[in-house]
Amino acid sequence: FDATTGKVTAEIKTGPKPDAAIYDAASKMVLVMDNKDGTISIIDPVAATLVGTVAVGGALEFAAVDGKGHAFVNVEDKSELAMVDLAKRTVVRRTGLTGCEDPSGLALTTGGFLIAACANGVAKSVDAKSGKLLADIAIGPRPDAVIYDALRERAYVPSGGDGTLTVIDTAHGHAPRAVDKVATQTGARTGTVDPKTGTVYLPTARYAPAVAGARPKAIPGSVELLVIK
């Protein structure tokens, strides 16, 4: 769609349950992760056409790209991190995220570290080059994103389970480490950062109590945007 007018200009078929999308500046393609059939759809955004797919398998979540022809994607139901060769359109490595339940959010730091957020209150630090697990970082439960600020070399993990934002320092190329935790609001679990100011924005809502194990439902009219400076 046209970002200025909001007009829909094309519809492109992907897998049956697309869950995340990322732009790869190296190939100038958009990658769409499918949570149901385990495929990555490769889309030419200029031609607005599907140009290929990669069969990864499993429930795909957030992804990251290294600008060198590789994509990394969390496989939620397998607790693993897959590395994909985009030119060959094949999986070249799988890293088991031991002790990580339902990995969702993912970011690649300028120092070459991957940070994967897990539902059970931990984030995994992984060396992107080797796939080696480096360390566990304590976060809150039920996160859904890792928000990376490349200018300040910081990552932010919003956790909806306890309403916290974990601040992770990655400066000077050292391994990621938690340096602070900010109170936000229960349910706030994804967002973005302004690359110019460093301000973090978290969309959320107020939720009614969950019924019979189902996900809690948002209270109508309670949607709001949290601003963290």
SEMARDREN-174180 format. One record per residue (C-alpha): residue in three letters; x negated, y, z; residue number from 0. Coordinates in pm, 1 decimal, always signed. Last residue first. Layout:
SEMARDREN-174180
<pator code="ala" x="X" y="Y" z="Z" pos="NUM"/>
...
This chain:
SEMARDREN-174180
<pator code="lys" x="-1222.4" y="+809.6" z="+2705.5" pos="228"/>
<pator code="ile" x="-936.4" y="+559.3" z="+2720.8" pos="227"/>
<pator code="val" x="-606.3" y="+635.3" z="+2544.3" pos="226"/>
<pator code="leu" x="-316.0" y="+394.9" z="+2603.7" pos="225"/>
<pator code="leu" x="-49.6" y="+389.4" z="+2334.6" pos="224"/>
<pator code="glu" x="+312.5" y="+314.7" z="+2422.4" pos="223"/>
<pator code="val" x="+596.2" y="+70.3" z="+2355.4" pos="222"/>
<pator code="ser" x="+859.6" y="+87.9" z="+2629.8" pos="221"/>
<pator code="gly" x="+1169.0" y="+153.7" z="+2416.5" pos="220"/>
<pator code="pro" x="+1292.8" y="-206.0" z="+2433.7" pos="219"/>
<pator code="ile" x="+1122.3" y="-408.6" z="+2710.9" pos="218"/>
<pator code="ala" x="+863.9" y="-634.6" z="+2550.0" pos="217"/>
<pator code="lys" x="+927.6" y="-1007.5" z="+2583.2" pos="216"/>
<pator code="pro" x="+717.5" y="-1239.1" z="+2798.8" pos="215"/>
<pator code="arg" x="+590.3" y="-1546.5" z="+2613.7" pos="214"/>
<pator code="ala" x="+782.0" y="-1860.4" z="+2696.9" pos="213"/>
<pator code="gly" x="+707.6" y="-2074.3" z="+3002.7" pos="212"/>
<pator code="ala" x="+1069.4" y="-2100.6" z="+3109.5" pos="211"/>
<pator code="val" x="+1133.5" y="-1724.4" z="+3103.8" pos="210"/>
<pator code="ala" x="+857.4" y="-1464.8" z="+3115.8" pos="209"/>
<pator code="pro" x="+923.6" y="-1156.9" z="+3328.1" pos="208"/>
<pator code="ala" x="+1011.8" y="-845.8" z="+3122.1" pos="207"/>
<pator code="tyr" x="+725.8" y="-661.4" z="+2958.6" pos="206"/>
<pator code="arg" x="+607.4" y="-303.4" z="+2941.2" pos="205"/>
<pator code="ala" x="+442.7" y="-212.6" z="+2614.2" pos="204"/>
<pator code="thr" x="+99.4" y="-201.2" z="+2453.4" pos="203"/>
<pator code="pro" x="-117.5" y="-25.6" z="+2195.5" pos="202"/>
<pator code="leu" x="-478.9" y="+25.6" z="+2309.3" pos="201"/>
<pator code="tyr" x="-686.5" y="+318.4" z="+2181.6" pos="200"/>
<pator code="val" x="-1054.6" y="+360.9" z="+2270.5" pos="199"/>
<pator code="thr" x="-1228.6" y="+698.7" z="+2239.7" pos="198"/>
<pator code="gly" x="-1587.7" y="+671.0" z="+2116.9" pos="197"/>
<pator code="thr" x="-1566.8" y="+1018.5" z="+1962.4" pos="196"/>
<pator code="lys" x="-1677.3" y="+958.8" z="+1603.1" pos="195"/>
<pator code="pro" x="-1620.6" y="+583.6" z="+1569.8" pos="194"/>
<pator code="asp" x="-1265.4" y="+613.0" z="+1713.0" pos="193"/>
<pator code="val" x="-1210.0" y="+273.0" z="+1871.9" pos="192"/>
<pator code="thr" x="-940.3" y="+12.7" z="+1810.1" pos="191"/>
<pator code="gly" x="-678.2" y="-194.7" z="+1989.5" pos="190"/>
<pator code="thr" x="-584.5" y="-533.6" z="+2131.3" pos="189"/>
<pator code="arg" x="-484.5" y="-686.2" z="+2465.1" pos="188"/>
<pator code="ala" x="-273.9" y="-437.7" z="+2660.7" pos="187"/>
<pator code="gly" x="-7.9" y="-664.8" z="+2817.6" pos="186"/>
<pator code="thr" x="-77.7" y="-564.7" z="+3177.0" pos="185"/>
<pator code="gln" x="-207.9" y="-209.3" z="+3178.1" pos="184"/>
<pator code="thr" x="-550.8" y="-43.2" z="+3173.2" pos="183"/>
<pator code="ala" x="-800.9" y="-66.5" z="+3461.8" pos="182"/>
<pator code="val" x="-1159.1" y="-27.6" z="+3338.8" pos="181"/>
<pator code="lys" x="-1436.7" y="-286.5" z="+3384.4" pos="180"/>
<pator code="asp" x="-1804.7" y="-196.5" z="+3360.0" pos="179"/>
<pator code="val" x="-2149.9" y="-315.6" z="+3251.9" pos="178"/>
<pator code="ala" x="-2084.2" y="-654.3" z="+3091.7" pos="177"/>
<pator code="arg" x="-2382.5" y="-792.5" z="+2902.9" pos="176"/>
<pator code="pro" x="-2454.2" y="-852.6" z="+2533.3" pos="175"/>
<pator code="ala" x="-2805.5" y="-980.9" z="+2451.8" pos="174"/>
<pator code="his" x="-3060.5" y="-707.7" z="+2391.0" pos="173"/>
<pator code="gly" x="-3091.3" y="-528.9" z="+2057.4" pos="172"/>
<pator code="his" x="-3158.2" y="-185.2" z="+2204.6" pos="171"/>
<pator code="ala" x="-2793.2" y="-142.7" z="+2305.2" pos="170"/>
<pator code="thr" x="-2543.4" y="-429.0" z="+2341.6" pos="169"/>
<pator code="asp" x="-2343.0" y="-308.7" z="+2645.6" pos="168"/>
<pator code="ile" x="-2007.5" y="-471.9" z="+2717.6" pos="167"/>
<pator code="val" x="-1716.4" y="-277.7" z="+2870.0" pos="166"/>
<pator code="thr" x="-1432.5" y="-500.0" z="+2993.4" pos="165"/>
<pator code="leu" x="-1087.3" y="-341.2" z="+2962.8" pos="164"/>
<pator code="thr" x="-838.4" y="-458.9" z="+3223.8" pos="163"/>
<pator code="gly" x="-463.7" y="-521.5" z="+3245.8" pos="162"/>
<pator code="asp" x="-469.8" y="-860.5" z="+3420.6" pos="161"/>
<pator code="gly" x="-333.0" y="-1092.4" z="+3152.9" pos="160"/>
<pator code="gly" x="-349.1" y="-844.0" z="+2869.2" pos="159"/>
<pator code="ser" x="-727.7" y="-834.9" z="+2850.7" pos="158"/>
<pator code="pro" x="-893.0" y="-561.0" z="+2644.9" pos="157"/>
<pator code="val" x="-1251.6" y="-648.4" z="+2542.6" pos="156"/>
<pator code="tyr" x="-1470.7" y="-349.5" z="+2454.4" pos="155"/>
<pator code="ala" x="-1805.1" y="-368.4" z="+2277.8" pos="154"/>
<pator code="arg" x="-2080.7" y="-109.9" z="+2298.2" pos="153"/>
<pator code="glu" x="-2362.7" y="-16.5" z="+2065.5" pos="152"/>
<pator code="arg" x="-2283.5" y="+356.2" z="+2086.3" pos="151"/>
<pator code="leu" x="-2271.3" y="+400.7" z="+1708.8" pos="150"/>
<pator code="ala" x="-2155.1" y="+43.3" z="+1643.8" pos="149"/>
<pator code="asp" x="-1844.4" y="+70.2" z="+1863.0" pos="148"/>
<pator code="tyr" x="-1700.8" y="-282.3" z="+1864.2" pos="147"/>
<pator code="ile" x="-1350.9" y="-381.5" z="+1973.1" pos="146"/>
<pator code="val" x="-1324.3" y="-749.4" z="+2070.3" pos="145"/>
<pator code="ala" x="-961.3" y="-849.5" z="+2039.2" pos="144"/>
<pator code="asp" x="-683.8" y="-1069.3" z="+2178.3" pos="143"/>
<pator code="pro" x="-759.0" y="-1101.2" z="+2549.5" pos="142"/>
<pator code="arg" x="-550.0" y="-1332.3" z="+2769.4" pos="141"/>
<pator code="pro" x="-749.1" y="-1338.8" z="+3095.4" pos="140"/>
<pator code="gly" x="-999.5" y="-1071.3" z="+3204.8" pos="139"/>
<pator code="ile" x="-1367.9" y="-1070.1" z="+3115.3" pos="138"/>
<pator code="ala" x="-1676.7" y="-1249.3" z="+3253.1" pos="137"/>
<pator code="ile" x="-1953.5" y="-1285.6" z="+2994.1" pos="136"/>
<pator code="asp" x="-2092.7" y="-1631.1" z="+2918.9" pos="135"/>
<pator code="ala" x="-2437.1" y="-1657.0" z="+2765.0" pos="134"/>
<pator code="leu" x="-2648.1" y="-1754.8" z="+2466.4" pos="133"/>
<pator code="leu" x="-2476.5" y="-2016.2" z="+2250.8" pos="132"/>
<pator code="lys" x="-2695.5" y="-2082.9" z="+1948.1" pos="131"/>
<pator code="gly" x="-2546.3" y="-2027.1" z="+1602.4" pos="130"/>
<pator code="ser" x="-2894.6" y="-1962.9" z="+1463.5" pos="129"/>
<pator code="lys" x="-2853.4" y="-1628.8" z="+1286.6" pos="128"/>
<pator code="ala" x="-2539.6" y="-1508.3" z="+1465.1" pos="127"/>
<pator code="asp" x="-2677.6" y="-1569.6" z="+1814.7" pos="126"/>
<pator code="val" x="-2365.6" y="-1631.8" z="+2022.3" pos="125"/>
<pator code="ser" x="-2226.6" y="-1454.2" z="+2329.6" pos="124"/>
<pator code="lys" x="-1907.4" y="-1615.5" z="+2459.5" pos="123"/>
<pator code="ala" x="-1639.3" y="-1414.3" z="+2635.3" pos="122"/>
<pator code="val" x="-1467.2" y="-1547.4" z="+2946.7" pos="121"/>
<pator code="gly" x="-1130.9" y="-1507.2" z="+3115.9" pos="120"/>
<pator code="asn" x="-951.2" y="-1821.7" z="+3001.0" pos="119"/>
<pator code="ala" x="-810.8" y="-1679.9" z="+2676.2" pos="118"/>
<pator code="cys" x="-1153.5" y="-1653.1" z="+2512.6" pos="117"/>
<pator code="ala" x="-1318.6" y="-1350.7" z="+2348.9" pos="116"/>
<pator code="ala" x="-1599.4" y="-1419.5" z="+2101.8" pos="115"/>
<pator code="ile" x="-1901.2" y="-1187.1" z="+2091.4" pos="114"/>
<pator code="leu" x="-2144.6" y="-1245.1" z="+1805.7" pos="113"/>
<pator code="phe" x="-2499.4" y="-1114.3" z="+1835.4" pos="112"/>
<pator code="gly" x="-2709.5" y="-978.4" z="+1549.4" pos="111"/>
<pator code="gly" x="-2840.2" y="-659.5" z="+1710.4" pos="110"/>
<pator code="thr" x="-2588.4" y="-448.3" z="+1519.3" pos="109"/>
<pator code="thr" x="-2315.3" y="-642.7" z="+1697.9" pos="108"/>
<pator code="leu" x="-2074.2" y="-888.9" z="+1538.0" pos="107"/>
<pator code="ala" x="-1721.5" y="-891.4" z="+1683.5" pos="106"/>
<pator code="leu" x="-1458.9" y="-1156.2" z="+1756.6" pos="105"/>
<pator code="gly" x="-1118.6" y="-1164.3" z="+1927.5" pos="104"/>
<pator code="ser" x="-929.8" y="-1494.7" z="+1944.3" pos="103"/>
<pator code="pro" x="-1093.6" y="-1795.9" z="+2107.4" pos="102"/>
<pator code="asp" x="-825.6" y="-2033.2" z="+2242.5" pos="101"/>
<pator code="glu" x="-1005.1" y="-2172.1" z="+2549.2" pos="100"/>
<pator code="cys" x="-1382.3" y="-2132.0" z="+2574.8" pos="99"/>
<pator code="gly" x="-1572.3" y="-2374.9" z="+2797.4" pos="98"/>
<pator code="thr" x="-1787.9" y="-2499.1" z="+2510.6" pos="97"/>
<pator code="leu" x="-1761.0" y="-2277.2" z="+2202.8" pos="96"/>
<pator code="gly" x="-1864.1" y="-2539.3" z="+1946.1" pos="95"/>
<pator code="thr" x="-2055.0" y="-2374.8" z="+1663.0" pos="94"/>
<pator code="arg" x="-1965.6" y="-2478.9" z="+1307.7" pos="93"/>
<pator code="arg" x="-2196.6" y="-2409.8" z="+1016.1" pos="92"/>
<pator code="val" x="-2198.4" y="-2385.6" z="+635.7" pos="91"/>
<pator code="val" x="-1824.6" y="-2363.5" z="+567.2" pos="90"/>
<pator code="thr" x="-1764.5" y="-2317.9" z="+193.7" pos="89"/>
<pator code="arg" x="-1673.7" y="-2050.6" z="-52.2" pos="88"/>
<pator code="lys" x="-2011.9" y="-2069.0" z="-230.6" pos="87"/>
<pator code="ala" x="-2030.4" y="-1690.4" z="-255.9" pos="86"/>
<pator code="leu" x="-1854.8" y="-1638.5" z="+79.1" pos="85"/>
<pator code="asp" x="-2080.7" y="-1871.1" z="+278.9" pos="84"/>
<pator code="val" x="-1869.6" y="-1928.0" z="+590.8" pos="83"/>
<pator code="met" x="-1973.2" y="-1958.6" z="+956.0" pos="82"/>
<pator code="ala" x="-1718.4" y="-2124.2" z="+1185.4" pos="81"/>
<pator code="leu" x="-1683.9" y="-2053.8" z="+1558.0" pos="80"/>
<pator code="glu" x="-1523.5" y="-2324.9" z="+1767.3" pos="79"/>
<pator code="ser" x="-1258.5" y="-2377.8" z="+2030.0" pos="78"/>
<pator code="lys" x="-1070.2" y="-2622.1" z="+1803.3" pos="77"/>
<pator code="asp" x="-723.7" y="-2467.0" z="+1835.5" pos="76"/>
<pator code="glu" x="-848.1" y="-2109.2" z="+1797.8" pos="75"/>
<pator code="val" x="-1096.9" y="-2136.4" z="+1514.5" pos="74"/>
<pator code="asn" x="-1284.6" y="-1806.9" z="+1544.1" pos="73"/>
<pator code="val" x="-1423.1" y="-1675.9" z="+1214.4" pos="72"/>
<pator code="phe" x="-1766.5" y="-1572.7" z="+1089.2" pos="71"/>
<pator code="ala" x="-1820.5" y="-1443.9" z="+737.4" pos="70"/>
<pator code="his" x="-2142.9" y="-1454.8" z="+538.7" pos="69"/>
<pator code="gly" x="-2259.0" y="-1285.9" z="+220.9" pos="68"/>
<pator code="lys" x="-2519.0" y="-1053.0" z="+367.5" pos="67"/>
<pator code="gly" x="-2290.4" y="-779.8" z="+498.8" pos="66"/>
<pator code="asp" x="-2265.8" y="-967.0" z="+831.3" pos="65"/>
<pator code="val" x="-1889.8" y="-1024.3" z="+837.1" pos="64"/>
<pator code="ala" x="-1655.4" y="-1070.2" z="+1135.6" pos="63"/>
<pator code="ala" x="-1333.2" y="-1266.7" z="+1185.9" pos="62"/>
<pator code="phe" x="-1029.8" y="-1283.8" z="+1413.9" pos="61"/>
<pator code="glu" x="-811.6" y="-1596.3" z="+1433.4" pos="60"/>
<pator code="leu" x="-793.3" y="-1917.0" z="+1229.2" pos="59"/>
<pator code="ala" x="-585.5" y="-2213.0" z="+1347.0" pos="58"/>
<pator code="gly" x="-763.1" y="-2521.8" z="+1217.5" pos="57"/>
<pator code="gly" x="-935.3" y="-2594.3" z="+888.6" pos="56"/>
<pator code="val" x="-1196.3" y="-2391.0" z="+701.8" pos="55"/>
<pator code="ala" x="-1077.8" y="-2423.1" z="+340.7" pos="54"/>
<pator code="val" x="-1200.6" y="-2111.4" z="+157.8" pos="53"/>
<pator code="thr" x="-974.7" y="-1941.8" z="-93.7" pos="52"/>
<pator code="gly" x="-1017.7" y="-1750.1" z="-417.6" pos="51"/>
<pator code="val" x="-941.0" y="-1446.1" z="-631.8" pos="50"/>
<pator code="leu" x="-605.0" y="-1337.3" z="-489.3" pos="49"/>
<pator code="thr" x="-504.5" y="-1018.1" z="-667.1" pos="48"/>
<pator code="ala" x="-461.1" y="-650.5" z="-584.6" pos="47"/>
<pator code="ala" x="-696.6" y="-547.3" z="-869.7" pos="46"/>
<pator code="val" x="-860.8" y="-293.5" z="-641.0" pos="45"/>
<pator code="pro" x="-813.3" y="-495.8" z="-320.4" pos="44"/>
<pator code="asp" x="-971.9" y="-812.7" z="-466.8" pos="43"/>
<pator code="ile" x="-849.9" y="-1072.9" z="-218.3" pos="42"/>
<pator code="ile" x="-1021.4" y="-1377.0" z="-69.2" pos="41"/>
<pator code="ser" x="-776.0" y="-1591.9" z="+130.5" pos="40"/>
<pator code="ile" x="-937.3" y="-1778.9" z="+420.5" pos="39"/>
<pator code="thr" x="-769.4" y="-2110.6" z="+495.7" pos="38"/>
<pator code="gly" x="-672.9" y="-2292.8" z="+814.0" pos="37"/>
<pator code="asp" x="-315.5" y="-2382.9" z="+717.3" pos="36"/>
<pator code="lys" x="-136.6" y="-2217.3" z="+1008.5" pos="35"/>
<pator code="asn" x="-350.9" y="-1932.9" z="+1142.9" pos="34"/>
<pator code="asp" x="-453.0" y="-1794.0" z="+805.7" pos="33"/>
<pator code="met" x="-742.7" y="-1551.5" z="+794.3" pos="32"/>
<pator code="val" x="-738.3" y="-1283.3" z="+523.7" pos="31"/>
<pator code="leu" x="-1066.0" y="-1166.5" z="+369.4" pos="30"/>
<pator code="val" x="-1070.9" y="-842.8" z="+170.1" pos="29"/>
<pator code="met" x="-1334.2" y="-815.8" z="-103.3" pos="28"/>
<pator code="lys" x="-1588.8" y="-547.2" z="-186.1" pos="27"/>
<pator code="ser" x="-1855.6" y="-820.9" z="-192.5" pos="26"/>
<pator code="ala" x="-2096.3" y="-638.7" z="+38.8" pos="25"/>
<pator code="ala" x="-1830.0" y="-416.5" z="+197.2" pos="24"/>
<pator code="asp" x="-1640.3" y="-717.2" z="+335.7" pos="23"/>
<pator code="tyr" x="-1301.4" y="-592.1" z="+455.2" pos="22"/>
<pator code="ile" x="-1127.2" y="-783.6" z="+733.4" pos="21"/>
<pator code="ala" x="-782.2" y="-933.9" z="+778.7" pos="20"/>
<pator code="ala" x="-621.0" y="-1126.1" z="+1064.6" pos="19"/>
<pator code="asp" x="-323.7" y="-1353.4" z="+1133.2" pos="18"/>
<pator code="pro" x="-183.8" y="-1475.4" z="+801.1" pos="17"/>
<pator code="lys" x="+79.2" y="-1745.9" z="+859.9" pos="16"/>
<pator code="pro" x="+187.3" y="-1921.5" z="+536.7" pos="15"/>
<pator code="gly" x="-142.0" y="-1880.2" z="+346.1" pos="14"/>
<pator code="thr" x="-182.9" y="-1582.2" z="+114.8" pos="13"/>
<pator code="lys" x="+34.0" y="-1439.7" z="-165.4" pos="12"/>
<pator code="ile" x="-36.7" y="-1081.9" z="-267.6" pos="11"/>
<pator code="glu" x="+231.5" y="-812.0" z="-279.4" pos="10"/>
<pator code="ala" x="+153.3" y="-488.2" z="-460.8" pos="9"/>
<pator code="thr" x="+196.1" y="-109.1" z="-454.6" pos="8"/>
<pator code="val" x="+391.1" y="-54.8" z="-132.3" pos="7"/>
<pator code="lys" x="+429.2" y="+321.2" z="-82.9" pos="6"/>
<pator code="gly" x="+298.5" y="+450.6" z="+249.3" pos="5"/>
<pator code="thr" x="+227.3" y="+789.1" z="+90.9" pos="4"/>
<pator code="thr" x="-132.5" y="+847.0" z="+198.2" pos="3"/>
<pator code="ala" x="-239.9" y="+491.0" z="+277.4" pos="2"/>
<pator code="asp" x="-100.2" y="+361.0" z="-52.6" pos="1"/>
<pator code="phe" x="+0.0" y="+0.0" z="+0.0" pos="0"/>
